[in-house]
């Protein structure tokens, strides 16, 4: 279970790989890549964590993203 302090951002951060797919016509991610947790979440000390992000373009200018939170962030 994901702790409630992993609160998602209200906006799509330009540092996310999903942003690149949506706005810069980048192809899908073929494998998960590390990204700073601040690209997806807002909480105190978010900059201490990295998440795995893998994004795929969908029809109608939408993007599906799978985000994996690190084990140390679940405790």
PDB file as gemmi writes it, atoms N, CA and C in Angstrom:
CRYST1    1.000    1.000    1.000  90.00  90.00  90.00 P 1                      
ATOM      1  N   UNK A   1       0.840  -1.176   0.000  1.00  0.00           N  
ATOM      2  CA  UNK A   1       0.000   0.000   0.000  1.00  0.00           C  
ATOM      3  C   UNK A   1       0.892   1.249   0.000  1.00  0.00           C  
ATOM      4  N   UNK A   2       0.485   2.234  -0.744  1.00  0.00           N  
ATOM      5  CA  UNK A   2       1.239   3.490  -0.848  1.00  0.00           C  
ATOM      6  C   UNK A   2       0.822   4.417   0.299  1.00  0.00           C  
ATOM      7  N   UNK A   3       1.787   4.923   1.082  1.00  0.00           N  
ATOM      8  CA  UNK A   3       1.450   5.855   2.161  1.00  0.00           C  
ATOM      9  C   UNK A   3       0.775   7.111   1.614  1.00  0.00           C  
ATOM     10  N   UNK A   4      -0.104   7.697   2.409  1.00  0.00           N  
ATOM     11  CA  UNK A   4      -0.871   8.871   1.976  1.00  0.00           C  
ATOM     12  C   UNK A   4      -0.008  10.099   1.748  1.00  0.00           C  
ATOM     13  N   UNK A   5       1.203  10.125   2.301  1.00  0.00           N  
ATOM     14  CA  UNK A   5       2.057  11.298   2.094  1.00  0.00           C  
ATOM     15  C   UNK A   5       2.637  11.343   0.691  1.00  0.00           C  
ATOM     16  N   UNK A   6       2.518  10.280  -0.105  1.00  0.00           N  
ATOM     17  CA  UNK A   6       2.901  10.315  -1.519  1.00  0.00           C  
ATOM     18  C   UNK A   6       1.729  10.949  -2.264  1.00  0.00           C  
ATOM     19  N   UNK A   7       1.610  12.270  -2.151  1.00  0.00           N  
ATOM     20  CA  UNK A   7       0.470  12.994  -2.723  1.00  0.00           C  
ATOM     21  C   UNK A   7       0.800  13.438  -4.151  1.00  0.00           C  
ATOM     22  N   UNK A   8      -0.039  13.056  -5.137  1.00  0.00           N  
ATOM     23  CA  UNK A   8       0.261  13.405  -6.539  1.00  0.00           C  
ATOM     24  C   UNK A   8       0.151  14.904  -6.810  1.00  0.00           C  
ATOM     25  N   UNK A   9       0.971  15.361  -7.742  1.00  0.00           N  
ATOM     26  CA  UNK A   9       0.932  16.761  -8.189  1.00  0.00           C  
ATOM     27  C   UNK A   9      -0.371  17.026  -8.940  1.00  0.00           C  
ATOM     28  N   UNK A  10      -0.771  18.287  -9.003  1.00  0.00           N  
ATOM     29  CA  UNK A  10      -1.961  18.686  -9.752  1.00  0.00           C  
ATOM     30  C   UNK A  10      -1.669  18.922 -11.234  1.00  0.00           C  
ATOM     31  N   UNK A  11      -0.388  19.109 -11.563  1.00  0.00           N  
ATOM     32  CA  UNK A  11      -0.025  19.429 -12.942  1.00  0.00           C  
ATOM     33  C   UNK A  11       0.927  18.365 -13.493  1.00  0.00           C  
ATOM     34  N   UNK A  12       1.114  18.379 -14.797  1.00  0.00           N  
ATOM     35  CA  UNK A  12       2.074  17.480 -15.433  1.00  0.00           C  
ATOM     36  C   UNK A  12       3.401  18.224 -15.523  1.00  0.00           C  
ATOM     37  N   UNK A  13       4.367  17.793 -14.758  1.00  0.00           N  
ATOM     38  CA  UNK A  13       5.662  18.459 -14.674  1.00  0.00           C  
ATOM     39  C   UNK A  13       6.466  18.258 -15.960  1.00  0.00           C  
ATOM     40  N   UNK A  14       7.143  19.301 -16.377  1.00  0.00           N  
ATOM     41  CA  UNK A  14       7.957  19.243 -17.601  1.00  0.00           C  
ATOM     42  C   UNK A  14       9.132  18.276 -17.460  1.00  0.00           C  
ATOM     43  N   UNK A  15       9.482  17.893 -16.228  1.00  0.00           N  
ATOM     44  CA  UNK A  15      10.577  16.946 -16.009  1.00  0.00           C  
ATOM     45  C   UNK A  15      10.138  15.483 -16.160  1.00  0.00           C  
ATOM     46  N   UNK A  16       8.840  15.258 -16.296  1.00  0.00           N  
ATOM     47  CA  UNK A  16       8.362  13.883 -16.452  1.00  0.00           C  
ATOM     48  C   UNK A  16       8.545  13.434 -17.902  1.00  0.00           C  
ATOM     49  N   UNK A  17       8.756  12.152 -18.076  1.00  0.00           N  
ATOM     50  CA  UNK A  17       8.883  11.612 -19.429  1.00  0.00           C  
ATOM     51  C   UNK A  17       7.534  11.644 -20.154  1.00  0.00           C  
ATOM     52  N   UNK A  18       6.449  11.582 -19.403  1.00  0.00           N  
ATOM     53  CA  UNK A  18       5.108  11.690 -19.995  1.00  0.00           C  
ATOM     54  C   UNK A  18       4.929  13.045 -20.679  1.00  0.00           C  
ATOM     55  N   UNK A  19       5.479  14.091 -20.090  1.00  0.00           N  
ATOM     56  CA  UNK A  19       5.401  15.430 -20.682  1.00  0.00           C  
ATOM     57  C   UNK A  19       6.056  15.430 -22.060  1.00  0.00           C  
ATOM     58  N   UNK A  20       7.215  14.778 -22.159  1.00  0.00           N  
ATOM     59  CA  UNK A  20       7.927  14.697 -23.445  1.00  0.00           C  
ATOM     60  C   UNK A  20       7.078  13.997 -24.500  1.00  0.00           C  
ATOM     61  N   UNK A  21       6.404  12.934 -24.108  1.00  0.00           N  
ATOM     62  CA  UNK A  21       5.562  12.203 -25.058  1.00  0.00           C  
ATOM     63  C   UNK A  21       4.384  13.066 -25.486  1.00  0.00           C  
ATOM     64  N   UNK A  22       3.749  13.725 -24.529  1.00  0.00           N  
ATOM     65  CA  UNK A  22       2.547  14.511 -24.814  1.00  0.00           C  
ATOM     66  C   UNK A  22       2.840  15.769 -25.623  1.00  0.00           C  
ATOM     67  N   UNK A  23       3.926  16.470 -25.312  1.00  0.00           N  
ATOM     68  CA  UNK A  23       4.175  17.773 -25.923  1.00  0.00           C  
ATOM     69  C   UNK A  23       5.273  17.805 -26.984  1.00  0.00           C  
ATOM     70  N   UNK A  24       6.116  16.794 -27.005  1.00  0.00           N  
ATOM     71  CA  UNK A  24       7.228  16.820 -27.949  1.00  0.00           C  
ATOM     72  C   UNK A  24       7.246  15.628 -28.897  1.00  0.00           C  
ATOM     73  N   UNK A  25       6.136  14.916 -28.976  1.00  0.00           N  
ATOM     74  CA  UNK A  25       5.977  13.783 -29.900  1.00  0.00           C  
ATOM     75  C   UNK A  25       7.077  12.734 -29.760  1.00  0.00           C  
ATOM     76  N   UNK A  26       7.570  12.544 -28.555  1.00  0.00           N  
ATOM     77  CA  UNK A  26       8.557  11.500 -28.295  1.00  0.00           C  
ATOM     78  C   UNK A  26       7.823  10.165 -28.278  1.00  0.00           C  
ATOM     79  N   UNK A  27       8.447   9.122 -28.779  1.00  0.00           N  
ATOM     80  CA  UNK A  27       7.832   7.794 -28.773  1.00  0.00           C  
ATOM     81  C   UNK A  27       7.740   7.265 -27.352  1.00  0.00           C  
ATOM     82  N   UNK A  28       7.055   6.153 -27.183  1.00  0.00           N  
ATOM     83  CA  UNK A  28       6.886   5.543 -25.867  1.00  0.00           C  
ATOM     84  C   UNK A  28       8.219   5.121 -25.252  1.00  0.00           C  
ATOM     85  N   UNK A  29       8.218   5.008 -23.943  1.00  0.00           N  
ATOM     86  CA  UNK A  29       9.379   4.474 -23.231  1.00  0.00           C  
ATOM     87  C   UNK A  29       9.373   2.964 -23.420  1.00  0.00           C  
ATOM     88  N   UNK A  30      10.488   2.399 -23.829  1.00  0.00           N  
ATOM     89  CA  UNK A  30      10.563   0.945 -24.016  1.00  0.00           C  
ATOM     90  C   UNK A  30      10.856   0.218 -22.715  1.00  0.00           C  
ATOM     91  N   UNK A  31      11.276   0.940 -21.705  1.00  0.00           N  
ATOM     92  CA  UNK A  31      11.573   0.352 -20.408  1.00  0.00           C  
ATOM     93  C   UNK A  31      11.436   1.443 -19.349  1.00  0.00           C  
ATOM     94  N   UNK A  32      11.212   1.068 -18.092  1.00  0.00           N  
ATOM     95  CA  UNK A  32      11.106   2.076 -17.029  1.00  0.00           C  
ATOM     96  C   UNK A  32      12.424   2.826 -16.864  1.00  0.00           C  
ATOM     97  N   UNK A  33      12.304   4.134 -16.580  1.00  0.00           N  
ATOM     98  CA  UNK A  33      13.491   4.969 -16.350  1.00  0.00           C  
ATOM     99  C   UNK A  33      13.336   5.690 -15.020  1.00  0.00           C  
ATOM    100  N   UNK A  34      14.467   5.957 -14.378  1.00  0.00           N  
ATOM    101  CA  UNK A  34      14.452   6.683 -13.110  1.00  0.00           C  
ATOM    102  C   UNK A  34      14.190   8.158 -13.359  1.00  0.00           C  
ATOM    103  N   UNK A  35      13.426   8.738 -12.456  1.00  0.00           N  
ATOM    104  CA  UNK A  35      13.125  10.157 -12.513  1.00  0.00           C  
ATOM    105  C   UNK A  35      12.936  10.635 -11.079  1.00  0.00           C  
ATOM    106  N   UNK A  36      13.221  11.893 -10.825  1.00  0.00           N  
ATOM    107  CA  UNK A  36      12.993  12.448  -9.493  1.00  0.00           C  
ATOM    108  C   UNK A  36      11.525  12.363  -9.119  1.00  0.00           C  
ATOM    109  N   UNK A  37      11.242  11.979  -7.892  1.00  0.00           N  
ATOM    110  CA  UNK A  37       9.856  11.823  -7.443  1.00  0.00           C  
ATOM    111  C   UNK A  37       9.078  13.134  -7.525  1.00  0.00           C  
ATOM    112  N   UNK A  38       9.781  14.270  -7.474  1.00  0.00           N  
ATOM    113  CA  UNK A  38       9.120  15.570  -7.565  1.00  0.00           C  
ATOM    114  C   UNK A  38       8.435  15.827  -8.892  1.00  0.00           C  
ATOM    115  N   UNK A  39       8.761  15.046  -9.914  1.00  0.00           N  
ATOM    116  CA  UNK A  39       8.077  15.179 -11.201  1.00  0.00           C  
ATOM    117  C   UNK A  39       6.629  14.694 -11.108  1.00  0.00           C  
ATOM    118  N   UNK A  40       6.323  13.883 -10.101  1.00  0.00           N  
ATOM    119  CA  UNK A  40       4.990  13.284  -9.972  1.00  0.00           C  
ATOM    120  C   UNK A  40       4.308  13.541  -8.638  1.00  0.00           C  
ATOM    121  N   UNK A  41       5.092  13.832  -7.599  1.00  0.00           N  
ATOM    122  CA  UNK A  41       4.520  13.932  -6.263  1.00  0.00           C  
ATOM    123  C   UNK A  41       4.954  15.214  -5.565  1.00  0.00           C  
ATOM    124  N   UNK A  42       4.139  15.625  -4.576  1.00  0.00           N  
ATOM    125  CA  UNK A  42       4.443  16.799  -3.757  1.00  0.00           C  
ATOM    126  C   UNK A  42       4.355  16.408  -2.293  1.00  0.00           C  
ATOM    127  N   UNK A  43       5.477  16.440  -1.617  1.00  0.00           N  
ATOM    128  CA  UNK A  43       5.509  16.239  -0.177  1.00  0.00           C  
ATOM    129  C   UNK A  43       6.868  16.695   0.337  1.00  0.00           C  
ATOM    130  N   UNK A  44       6.954  16.850   1.620  1.00  0.00           N  
ATOM    131  CA  UNK A  44       8.193  17.309   2.240  1.00  0.00           C  
ATOM    132  C   UNK A  44       9.336  16.329   1.942  1.00  0.00           C  
ATOM    133  N   UNK A  45      10.467  16.847   1.520  1.00  0.00           N  
ATOM    134  CA  UNK A  45      11.663  16.060   1.188  1.00  0.00           C  
ATOM    135  C   UNK A  45      11.488  15.134  -0.010  1.00  0.00           C  
ATOM    136  N   UNK A  46      10.602  15.478  -0.906  1.00  0.00           N  
ATOM    137  CA  UNK A  46      10.375  14.657  -2.103  1.00  0.00           C  
ATOM    138  C   UNK A  46      11.652  14.481  -2.922  1.00  0.00           C  
ATOM    139  N   UNK A  47      12.551  15.450  -2.835  1.00  0.00           N  
ATOM    140  CA  UNK A  47      13.790  15.401  -3.613  1.00  0.00           C  
ATOM    141  C   UNK A  47      14.739  14.288  -3.160  1.00  0.00           C  
ATOM    142  N   UNK A  48      14.437  13.613  -2.068  1.00  0.00           N  
ATOM    143  CA  UNK A  48      15.263  12.491  -1.608  1.00  0.00           C  
ATOM    144  C   UNK A  48      14.950  11.190  -2.344  1.00  0.00           C  
ATOM    145  N   UNK A  49      13.883  11.175  -3.116  1.00  0.00           N  
ATOM    146  CA  UNK A  49      13.425   9.936  -3.736  1.00  0.00           C  
ATOM    147  C   UNK A  49      13.468   9.996  -5.260  1.00  0.00           C  
ATOM    148  N   UNK A  50      13.630   8.828  -5.847  1.00  0.00           N  
ATOM    149  CA  UNK A  50      13.475   8.647  -7.291  1.00  0.00           C  
ATOM    150  C   UNK A  50      12.407   7.593  -7.507  1.00  0.00           C  
ATOM    151  N   UNK A  51      11.652   7.739  -8.575  1.00  0.00           N  
ATOM    152  CA  UNK A  51      10.665   6.735  -8.961  1.00  0.00           C  
ATOM    153  C   UNK A  51      11.068   6.145 -10.305  1.00  0.00           C  
ATOM    154  N   UNK A  52      10.478   5.027 -10.648  1.00  0.00           N  
ATOM    155  CA  UNK A  52      10.624   4.464 -11.988  1.00  0.00           C  
ATOM    156  C   UNK A  52       9.383   4.898 -12.763  1.00  0.00           C  
ATOM    157  N   UNK A  53       9.577   5.415 -13.955  1.00  0.00           N  
ATOM    158  CA  UNK A  53       8.472   5.916 -14.775  1.00  0.00           C  
ATOM    159  C   UNK A  53       8.557   5.278 -16.156  1.00  0.00           C  
ATOM    160  N   UNK A  54       7.419   4.783 -16.641  1.00  0.00           N  
ATOM    161  CA  UNK A  54       7.333   4.285 -18.005  1.00  0.00           C  
ATOM    162  C   UNK A  54       6.025   4.788 -18.595  1.00  0.00           C  
ATOM    163  N   UNK A  55       6.109   5.488 -19.726  1.00  0.00           N  
ATOM    164  CA  UNK A  55       4.945   6.137 -20.318  1.00  0.00           C  
ATOM    165  C   UNK A  55       4.687   5.640 -21.733  1.00  0.00           C  
ATOM    166  N   UNK A  56       3.406   5.606 -22.082  1.00  0.00           N  
ATOM    167  CA  UNK A  56       2.966   5.138 -23.388  1.00  0.00           C  
ATOM    168  C   UNK A  56       1.936   6.103 -23.959  1.00  0.00           C  
ATOM    169  N   UNK A  57       2.060   6.495 -25.223  1.00  0.00           N  
ATOM    170  CA  UNK A  57       1.041   7.369 -25.818  1.00  0.00           C  
ATOM    171  C   UNK A  57      -0.248   6.589 -26.066  1.00  0.00           C  
ATOM    172  N   UNK A  58      -1.369   7.260 -25.880  1.00  0.00           N  
ATOM    173  CA  UNK A  58      -2.691   6.707 -26.145  1.00  0.00           C  
ATOM    174  C   UNK A  58      -3.379   7.585 -27.181  1.00  0.00           C  
ATOM    175  N   UNK A  59      -4.483   7.119 -27.751  1.00  0.00           N  
ATOM    176  CA  UNK A  59      -5.226   7.971 -28.684  1.00  0.00           C  
ATOM    177  C   UNK A  59      -5.738   9.238 -27.989  1.00  0.00           C  
ATOM    178  N   UNK A  60      -6.106  10.212 -28.774  1.00  0.00           N  
ATOM    179  CA  UNK A  60      -6.705  11.466 -28.290  1.00  0.00           C  
ATOM    180  C   UNK A  60      -5.775  12.274 -27.387  1.00  0.00           C  
ATOM    181  N   UNK A  61      -4.479  12.276 -27.709  1.00  0.00           N  
ATOM    182  CA  UNK A  61      -3.494  13.064 -26.975  1.00  0.00           C  
ATOM    183  C   UNK A  61      -3.488  12.772 -25.481  1.00  0.00           C  
ATOM    184  N   UNK A  62      -3.532  11.498 -25.143  1.00  0.00           N  
ATOM    185  CA  UNK A  62      -3.435  11.071 -23.757  1.00  0.00           C  
ATOM    186  C   UNK A  62      -2.200  10.198 -23.590  1.00  0.00           C  
ATOM    187  N   UNK A  63      -1.722  10.083 -22.353  1.00  0.00           N  
ATOM    188  CA  UNK A  63      -0.540   9.285 -22.044  1.00  0.00           C  
ATOM    189  C   UNK A  63      -0.841   8.424 -20.822  1.00  0.00           C  
ATOM    190  N   UNK A  64      -0.481   7.165 -20.901  1.00  0.00           N  
ATOM    191  CA  UNK A  64      -0.576   6.248 -19.764  1.00  0.00           C  
ATOM    192  C   UNK A  64       0.808   6.129 -19.156  1.00  0.00           C  
ATOM    193  N   UNK A  65       0.906   6.313 -17.846  1.00  0.00           N  
ATOM    194  CA  UNK A  65       2.200   6.228 -17.160  1.00  0.00           C  
ATOM    195  C   UNK A  65       2.112   5.256 -16.000  1.00  0.00           C  
ATOM    196  N   UNK A  66       3.098   4.372 -15.922  1.00  0.00           N  
ATOM    197  CA  UNK A  66       3.243   3.457 -14.796  1.00  0.00           C  
ATOM    198  C   UNK A  66       4.374   4.004 -13.931  1.00  0.00           C  
ATOM    199  N   UNK A  67       4.071   4.255 -12.667  1.00  0.00           N  
ATOM    200  CA  UNK A  67       5.061   4.800 -11.735  1.00  0.00           C  
ATOM    201  C   UNK A  67       5.287   3.779 -10.623  1.00  0.00           C  
ATOM    202  N   UNK A  68       6.544   3.454 -10.389  1.00  0.00           N  
ATOM    203  CA  UNK A  68       6.908   2.541  -9.313  1.00  0.00           C  
ATOM    204  C   UNK A  68       7.635   3.328  -8.230  1.00  0.00           C  
ATOM    205  N   UNK A  69       7.098   3.261  -7.025  1.00  0.00           N  
ATOM    206  CA  UNK A  69       7.686   3.955  -5.879  1.00  0.00           C  
ATOM    207  C   UNK A  69       8.727   3.045  -5.255  1.00  0.00           C  
ATOM    208  N   UNK A  70       9.882   3.590  -4.861  1.00  0.00           N  
ATOM    209  CA  UNK A  70      10.944   2.751  -4.297  1.00  0.00           C  
ATOM    210  C   UNK A  70      10.536   2.164  -2.943  1.00  0.00           C  
ATOM    211  N   UNK A  71      11.099   1.006  -2.638  1.00  0.00           N  
ATOM    212  CA  UNK A  71      10.806   0.316  -1.370  1.00  0.00           C  
ATOM    213  C   UNK A  71      11.010   1.219  -0.154  1.00  0.00           C  
ATOM    214  N   UNK A  72      12.093   2.009  -0.153  1.00  0.00           N  
ATOM    215  CA  UNK A  72      12.373   2.848   1.013  1.00  0.00           C  
ATOM    216  C   UNK A  72      11.327   3.948   1.195  1.00  0.00           C  
ATOM    217  N   UNK A  73      10.536   4.242   0.164  1.00  0.00           N  
ATOM    218  CA  UNK A  73       9.486   5.244   0.273  1.00  0.00           C  
ATOM    219  C   UNK A  73       8.163   4.682   0.769  1.00  0.00           C  
ATOM    220  N   UNK A  74       8.089   3.385   0.967  1.00  0.00           N  
ATOM    221  CA  UNK A  74       6.842   2.756   1.384  1.00  0.00           C  
ATOM    222  C   UNK A  74       6.758   2.513   2.891  1.00  0.00           C  
ATOM    223  N   UNK A  75       7.848   2.777   3.585  1.00  0.00           N  
ATOM    224  CA  UNK A  75       7.879   2.481   5.019  1.00  0.00           C  
ATOM    225  C   UNK A  75       7.443   3.586   5.897  1.00  0.00           C  
TER     226      UNK A  75                                                      
END                                                                             
